[in-house]
Amino acid sequence: MRKTIIGVMGGSSADETTLNNAREMGRLIAENGWTLLSGGRQTGVMQASVTGAHEAGGLTIGVLYDEDPALASHGLDIVLPTGMGAGRNVINILSSDVVVACKGTGGTTSEIALALRFGKPVVLLDFNPGRDFLDCGAEEVKYSLVDTPEKAAKQVAEYLKELGR
């Protein structure tokens, strides 16, 4: 049976609260036996989520913006250097069973938009880009706004159950 992949998206620079949330989310992903997928950079939400999952013994995947594997987050088990720039966001989303979005800017909102467009459930962790944005996705848009990593993990589990995972 294939592994369940949870994508954690968020800014390459982030405030302390967002970094702590991302790290805790990574830990919870690992403790639930899920695989963490991130954009794989050594900064921000990407590094924080990988660190949390890695420290908890989880499997981690990074889909890199760049083609140089040396730029990958510390603690990644699988590094996929794409050289595709922001085009790799499509890979991030389509490879994830559920997407968790932490605070971010344009790249993060593009990943949220792609997830909604392709019908992937999205859990927004202490991040609300606005109802008008969130409700313009596919017909059956599934998203949740939560304020803690624990609530995010619980919502991820509920979405996975709905997906039969």
Backbone as JSON, one array per atom type, in Angstrom:
{
  "sequence": "MRKTIIGVMGGSSADETTLNNAREMGRLIAENGWTLLSGGRQTGVMQASVTGAHEAGGLTIGVLYDEDPALASHGLDIVLPTGMGAGRNVINILSSDVVVACKGTGGTTSEIALALRFGKPVVLLDFNPGRDFLDCGAEEVKYSLVDTPEKAAKQVAEYLKELGR",
  "N": [[0.84, -1.18, 0.0], [0.51, 2.21, -0.79], [2.23, 5.05, 0.61], [0.79, 7.56, 2.72], [0.68, 10.91, 1.9], [1.33, 14.05, 3.15], [1.24, 17.3, 2.33], [3.04, 20.12, 3.31], [2.83, 23.47, 3.13], [4.12, 26.8, 2.85], [5.53, 30.02, 3.73], [8.83, 31.07, 2.65], [10.13, 32.73, 4.3], [9.32, 33.39, 7.65], [7.39, 34.23, 10.59], [8.08, 33.7, 14.12], [5.98, 32.27, 15.41], [4.68, 31.03, 13.25], [6.78, 29.42, 12.3], [7.13, 27.72, 14.51], [4.61, 26.47, 14.52], [4.77, 25.11, 12.05], [6.91, 23.37, 12.5], [5.89, 21.8, 14.59], [3.72, 20.72, 13.24], [5.02, 19.14, 11.35], [6.14, 17.25, 13.12], [3.79, 16.05, 14.13], [2.76, 14.94, 11.79], [4.69, 12.96, 11.25], [4.39, 11.38, 13.59], [1.88, 10.36, 13.19], [2.34, 8.55, 11.24], [2.37, 9.37, 8.64], [3.72, 10.64, 5.54], [5.79, 13.43, 5.06], [5.67, 16.07, 2.77], [7.37, 18.72, 1.26], [8.31, 21.99, -0.03], [10.99, 21.91, 0.19], [13.14, 23.72, 0.66], [15.87, 25.31, 2.49], [14.83, 27.08, 4.29], [12.43, 28.97, 6.27], [9.01, 27.87, 6.51], [9.3, 25.5, 5.14], [11.84, 24.33, 5.94], [11.35, 24.22, 8.71], [9.1, 22.47, 8.98], [10.15, 20.11, 7.91], [12.23, 19.66, 9.72], [10.77, 19.14, 12.1], [9.38, 16.76, 11.39], [11.51, 15.07, 10.74], [12.94, 14.94, 13.18], [11.1, 13.49, 14.62], [11.28, 11.04, 13.49], [10.07, 10.61, 11.03], [9.28, 10.08, 7.5], [10.53, 12.11, 4.93], [10.02, 14.3, 2.17], [11.3, 16.41, -0.33], [10.41, 18.66, -2.79], [12.12, 20.35, -4.93], [12.5, 23.77, -5.86], [14.72, 24.53, -7.23], [17.47, 23.22, -9.24], [19.61, 22.2, -7.94], [20.62, 19.89, -5.67], [22.03, 20.44, -3.35], [20.86, 22.59, -2.17], [18.8, 21.74, -0.65], [16.53, 21.22, 2.13], [17.76, 20.51, 5.4], [17.63, 17.27, 6.69], [15.94, 16.04, 4.95], [14.72, 13.07, 3.45], [14.19, 12.21, 0.88], [15.08, 13.85, -1.99], [14.02, 15.86, -4.53], [15.19, 17.47, -7.04], [13.99, 19.88, -9.15], [14.34, 22.11, -10.86], [12.35, 23.6, -11.9], [11.35, 25.94, -10.93], [8.65, 27.9, -9.74], [6.86, 26.25, -10.98], [7.05, 23.78, -9.91], [5.2, 23.72, -7.92], [2.84, 22.57, -8.75], [3.49, 19.86, -8.78], [3.95, 19.49, -6.04], [1.33, 19.78, -5.02], [-0.3, 17.91, -6.46], [0.9, 15.58, -5.66], [0.27, 15.33, -3.01], [-1.91, 14.0, -0.55], [-3.46, 15.4, 1.27], [-3.32, 18.88, 1.88], [-1.56, 21.06, 3.96], [-1.55, 24.36, 4.79], [0.53, 26.84, 5.88], [1.19, 30.21, 7.07], [2.03, 32.35, 4.38], [3.16, 33.79, 1.26], [2.87, 34.77, -2.11], [3.72, 32.31, -3.41], [2.72, 30.37, -1.66], [-0.03, 30.96, -1.66], [-0.54, 30.37, -4.31], [-0.2, 27.63, -4.29], [-2.28, 26.87, -2.6], [-4.44, 27.68, -4.2], [-4.09, 25.93, -6.39], [-4.49, 23.47, -5.08], [-7.19, 23.71, -4.32], [-8.31, 23.95, -6.86], [-7.72, 21.43, -7.96], [-9.14, 19.79, -6.33], [-8.06, 18.94, -3.89], [-8.08, 18.39, -0.42], [-7.68, 21.07, 1.89], [-6.01, 22.28, 4.7], [-5.86, 25.09, 6.53], [-3.52, 26.51, 8.47], [-3.53, 28.66, 10.96], [-3.81, 30.71, 9.11], [-5.48, 32.72, 6.88], [-6.47, 33.36, 3.84], [-8.77, 34.55, 2.91], [-12.29, 34.37, 2.38], [-13.5, 34.8, -0.18], [-11.4, 34.18, -1.93], [-10.9, 31.48, -1.17], [-13.31, 30.19, -1.75], [-13.48, 30.07, -4.5], [-12.63, 27.84, -5.84], [-12.72, 24.46, -7.03], [-15.87, 22.71, -7.69], [-16.66, 21.18, -5.38], [-15.27, 22.29, -2.89], [-12.94, 21.69, -0.38], [-11.97, 22.86, 2.54], [-10.43, 23.88, 5.6], [-10.22, 26.06, 8.35], [-7.93, 26.39, 10.88], [-6.44, 26.84, 14.16], [-4.32, 25.69, 15.51], [-1.56, 23.32, 15.42], [-2.34, 20.8, 16.38], [-5.13, 20.74, 16.01], [-5.06, 20.94, 13.26], [-3.86, 18.5, 12.52], [-5.84, 16.74, 13.4], [-7.92, 17.47, 11.66], [-6.74, 16.81, 9.21], [-6.65, 14.01, 9.52], [-9.4, 13.47, 9.5], [-10.1, 14.28, 6.88], [-8.54, 12.4, 5.46], [-9.8, 10.04, 6.2], [-12.3, 10.42, 4.94], [-11.37, 10.22, 2.37], [-10.78, 7.59, 2.23], [-8.33, 6.68, 3.13]],
  "CA": [[0.0, 0.0, 0.0], [1.33, 3.41, -0.88], [2.27, 5.9, 1.79], [-0.04, 8.76, 2.74], [1.55, 12.08, 1.8], [0.75, 15.31, 3.6], [2.04, 18.43, 1.9], [3.04, 21.3, 4.17], [3.24, 24.61, 2.33], [4.22, 28.04, 3.61], [6.52, 30.99, 3.31], [10.26, 30.83, 2.8], [10.45, 33.47, 5.52], [8.13, 33.29, 8.5], [7.56, 34.66, 11.97], [8.38, 32.61, 15.06], [4.77, 31.46, 15.64], [4.49, 30.19, 12.06], [7.84, 28.4, 12.28], [6.81, 26.74, 15.56], [3.47, 25.69, 14.03], [5.24, 24.22, 10.99], [7.74, 22.31, 13.1], [4.97, 20.92, 15.31], [2.94, 20.01, 12.22], [5.91, 18.08, 10.86], [6.22, 16.21, 14.16], [2.52, 15.33, 14.16], [2.69, 14.13, 10.56], [5.52, 11.77, 11.47], [3.81, 10.55, 14.65], [0.7, 9.68, 12.64], [2.78, 7.59, 10.24], [2.23, 9.94, 7.31], [4.93, 11.17, 4.94], [5.78, 14.88, 4.87], [6.19, 16.61, 1.51], [7.49, 20.18, 1.32], [9.07, 22.6, -1.12], [12.35, 21.43, 0.37], [14.2, 24.71, 0.84], [16.49, 25.37, 3.81], [14.34, 28.28, 4.96], [11.03, 29.15, 6.58], [8.1, 26.77, 6.82], [9.82, 24.26, 4.56], [12.83, 23.75, 6.84], [10.75, 23.95, 10.03], [8.27, 21.26, 8.93], [11.05, 18.97, 7.7], [12.92, 19.42, 10.99], [9.84, 18.49, 13.02], [9.13, 15.38, 10.95], [12.78, 14.33, 10.82], [13.23, 14.68, 14.6], [10.14, 12.48, 15.1], [11.53, 9.78, 12.79], [9.21, 10.48, 9.86], [9.81, 10.12, 6.15], [10.38, 13.47, 4.39], [10.28, 14.49, 0.74], [11.38, 17.8, -0.76], [10.32, 18.91, -4.23], [12.87, 21.6, -4.97], [12.35, 24.85, -6.83], [15.99, 24.59, -7.94], [17.99, 21.94, -9.74], [20.78, 21.86, -7.13], [20.23, 19.19, -4.45], [22.73, 21.0, -2.2], [20.01, 23.63, -1.6], [17.69, 21.07, 0.02], [16.39, 21.28, 3.59], [18.45, 19.51, 6.2], [16.69, 16.3, 7.25], [15.12, 15.4, 3.91], [15.09, 11.71, 3.05], [14.1, 12.14, -0.58], [15.24, 15.18, -2.57], [13.67, 15.88, -5.95], [15.53, 18.77, -7.62], [13.24, 19.98, -10.41], [14.75, 23.21, -11.73], [11.12, 24.1, -12.52], [10.88, 27.14, -10.26], [7.32, 27.79, -9.14], [6.14, 25.17, -11.65], [7.07, 22.6, -9.04], [4.05, 23.77, -7.03], [1.86, 21.6, -9.25], [3.94, 18.56, -8.29], [3.69, 19.47, -4.6], [-0.09, 19.62, -4.75], [-0.82, 16.66, -7.01], [1.51, 14.47, -4.92], [-0.22, 15.34, -1.63], [-3.28, 13.56, -0.29], [-4.04, 16.56, 1.93], [-2.38, 19.99, 1.95], [-1.61, 21.96, 5.11], [-0.93, 25.63, 4.4], [0.89, 27.8, 6.93], [1.28, 31.56, 6.52], [2.98, 32.54, 3.3], [2.81, 34.86, 0.31], [2.43, 34.36, -3.44], [3.91, 30.89, -3.68], [1.8, 29.6, -0.83], [-1.4, 31.13, -2.16], [-0.67, 29.64, -5.58], [-0.37, 26.21, -3.94], [-3.65, 26.73, -2.1], [-5.32, 27.76, -5.37], [-3.96, 24.68, -7.13], [-5.14, 22.41, -4.31], [-8.64, 23.89, -4.46], [-8.64, 23.68, -8.27], [-7.63, 20.0, -8.22], [-9.97, 19.06, -5.38], [-7.31, 18.41, -2.75], [-8.46, 19.04, 0.83], [-6.69, 22.02, 2.4], [-6.13, 22.73, 6.08], [-5.13, 26.35, 6.68], [-3.05, 26.57, 9.84], [-3.31, 30.05, 11.39], [-3.65, 31.47, 7.86], [-6.76, 32.87, 6.21], [-6.34, 34.25, 2.68], [-10.05, 35.17, 2.63], [-13.36, 33.48, 1.89], [-13.68, 34.95, -1.63], [-10.34, 33.39, -2.56], [-11.06, 30.06, -0.87], [-14.53, 29.64, -2.34], [-13.51, 30.12, -5.97], [-11.98, 26.64, -6.34], [-13.56, 23.47, -7.71], [-17.25, 22.65, -7.2], [-16.69, 20.71, -4.0], [-14.07, 22.76, -2.24], [-12.81, 21.23, 1.0], [-10.92, 23.53, 3.29], [-10.72, 24.14, 7.01], [-9.37, 27.05, 9.02], [-7.64, 25.96, 12.24], [-5.47, 27.73, 14.78], [-3.21, 24.97, 16.15], [-1.14, 22.11, 14.71], [-3.12, 19.65, 16.85], [-6.4, 20.79, 15.29], [-4.76, 20.67, 11.86], [-3.65, 17.05, 12.38], [-7.15, 16.11, 13.54], [-8.65, 17.71, 10.42], [-6.09, 15.99, 8.19], [-7.12, 12.64, 9.73], [-10.79, 13.41, 9.05], [-10.09, 14.3, 5.42], [-8.02, 11.13, 4.99], [-10.87, 9.05, 6.38], [-13.23, 10.65, 3.85], [-10.72, 9.77, 1.13], [-10.55, 6.15, 2.33], [-6.89, 6.47, 3.34]],
  "C": [[0.89, 1.24, 0.0], [1.23, 4.25, 0.38], [1.34, 7.1, 1.62], [0.88, 9.96, 2.8], [0.78, 13.33, 2.18], [1.72, 16.42, 3.18], [1.92, 19.57, 2.89], [3.65, 22.44, 3.37], [3.3, 25.85, 3.22], [5.41, 28.85, 3.16], [7.96, 30.58, 3.52], [10.85, 31.7, 3.91], [9.17, 33.51, 6.34], [8.44, 33.79, 9.89], [7.71, 33.44, 12.88], [7.17, 31.7, 15.3], [4.55, 30.51, 14.47], [5.53, 29.09, 11.98], [7.56, 27.32, 13.33], [5.63, 25.86, 15.13], [3.91, 24.68, 12.97], [6.06, 23.07, 11.55], [6.85, 21.3, 13.84], [4.12, 20.11, 14.33], [3.76, 18.87, 11.63], [6.01, 16.93, 11.84], [4.95, 15.37, 14.18], [2.31, 14.46, 12.92], [3.47, 12.83, 10.75], [4.89, 10.84, 12.5], [2.55, 9.82, 14.19], [1.06, 8.67, 11.55], [2.61, 8.08, 8.81], [3.59, 10.43, 6.82], [4.77, 12.66, 4.72], [6.37, 15.22, 3.5], [6.24, 18.13, 1.67], [8.21, 20.67, 0.07], [10.56, 22.41, -0.97], [13.46, 22.45, 0.52], [14.69, 24.73, 2.29], [15.98, 26.56, 4.63], [12.87, 28.13, 5.34], [10.28, 27.9, 6.96], [8.64, 25.45, 6.29], [10.81, 23.6, 5.5], [12.22, 23.37, 8.18], [9.92, 22.67, 10.01], [9.12, 20.01, 8.74], [11.77, 18.64, 9.01], [12.02, 18.69, 11.97], [9.6, 17.03, 12.66], [10.38, 14.52, 11.11], [13.09, 13.97, 12.28], [12.31, 13.62, 15.19], [10.27, 11.16, 14.34], [10.67, 9.56, 11.57], [9.96, 10.51, 8.54], [9.51, 11.49, 5.56], [10.79, 13.53, 2.93], [10.33, 15.98, 0.46], [11.37, 17.9, -2.26], [10.9, 20.3, -4.46], [12.51, 22.51, -6.15], [13.55, 24.85, -7.79], [16.41, 23.21, -8.46], [19.19, 21.45, -8.94], [20.35, 21.19, -5.83], [20.92, 19.72, -3.2], [21.89, 22.08, -1.5], [18.84, 23.05, -0.79], [17.73, 21.25, 1.53], [17.22, 20.19, 4.25], [17.41, 18.57, 6.8], [15.79, 15.67, 6.21], [15.64, 14.0, 3.61], [15.13, 11.57, 1.54], [14.12, 13.57, -1.12], [14.98, 15.08, -4.07], [13.97, 17.27, -6.52], [14.88, 18.9, -9.0], [13.78, 21.03, -11.37], [13.55, 23.86, -12.41], [10.64, 25.42, -11.92], [9.52, 26.89, -9.65], [6.46, 26.72, -9.82], [6.1, 23.91, -10.81], [5.9, 22.59, -8.07], [2.96, 22.79, -7.46], [2.22, 20.2, -8.75], [3.65, 18.44, -6.8], [2.23, 19.13, -4.32], [-0.61, 18.27, -5.24], [-0.24, 15.44, -6.3], [0.98, 14.33, -3.5], [-1.64, 14.81, -1.56], [-4.08, 14.68, 0.35], [-2.94, 17.62, 2.01], [-2.63, 20.78, 3.22], [-0.87, 23.22, 4.7], [-0.73, 26.5, 5.63], [0.99, 29.18, 6.26], [2.36, 31.64, 5.45], [2.52, 33.67, 2.4], [2.38, 34.24, -1.02], [2.59, 32.89, -3.75], [2.94, 30.02, -2.92], [0.37, 29.74, -1.33], [-1.59, 30.45, -3.51], [-0.87, 28.16, -5.31], [-1.77, 25.95, -3.4], [-4.63, 26.74, -3.28], [-5.28, 26.48, -6.19], [-4.66, 23.53, -6.39], [-6.66, 22.51, -4.44], [-9.08, 23.54, -5.87], [-8.67, 22.18, -8.56], [-8.36, 19.15, -7.19], [-9.23, 18.42, -4.23], [-7.79, 19.11, -1.48], [-7.32, 19.91, 1.36], [-7.02, 22.36, 3.85], [-5.25, 23.96, 6.21], [-4.81, 26.54, 8.15], [-2.67, 28.0, 10.19], [-3.06, 30.95, 10.17], [-4.99, 31.52, 7.15], [-6.62, 33.87, 5.05], [-7.66, 34.9, 2.26], [-11.04, 34.23, 1.97], [-13.56, 33.59, 0.37], [-12.65, 34.13, -2.39], [-10.59, 31.9, -2.39], [-12.25, 29.43, -1.56], [-14.57, 29.67, -3.86], [-12.81, 28.91, -6.6], [-12.95, 25.75, -7.1], [-14.95, 23.45, -7.08], [-17.33, 22.25, -5.74], [-15.38, 21.06, -3.32], [-14.06, 22.28, -0.79], [-11.64, 21.97, 1.62], [-11.4, 23.77, 4.71], [-9.73, 25.17, 7.51], [-9.18, 26.58, 10.46], [-6.54, 26.85, 12.82], [-4.31, 27.03, 15.48], [-2.82, 23.76, 15.3], [-1.96, 20.88, 15.12], [-4.47, 19.6, 16.14], [-6.18, 20.5, 13.81], [-4.6, 19.16, 11.63], [-4.98, 16.3, 12.49], [-7.96, 16.28, 12.25], [-8.06, 16.91, 9.26], [-6.6, 14.55, 8.3], [-8.57, 12.48, 9.25], [-10.87, 13.42, 7.52], [-9.58, 12.97, 4.86], [-9.06, 10.02, 5.12], [-11.91, 9.18, 5.27], [-12.69, 10.15, 2.52], [-10.47, 8.26, 1.13], [-9.09, 5.79, 2.52], [-6.62, 6.1, 4.78]]
}
